[in-house]
Amino acid sequence: MHFALVAGKTYLQEGCQQLESLIRVAKAIAVREEVMKPLRELEDQWEALTFLKARAEEHKLEVTCHEAAVSE
């Protein structure tokens, strides 16, 4: 009987350790996701800024062409 209690206690302790490990992993994943979300938003903003810069350059070129045509 005593051996069964000791074995059961050991089994429960091992189970608790495994559960604690899983909880640590889950928390690490949650933290990573929280960190990645703002990074993704920054990447999206960077892409939008790059697009807007390209459009501004296109418009600048068009204005230059129109000015050249008007001055001729």
Secondary structure, DSSP 4 states (H G I P E B T S, - for coil): -HHHHHHHHHHHHHHHHHHHHHHHHHHHHHHHHHHHHHHHHHHHHHHHHHHHHHHHHHHHHHHHHHHHHHH-
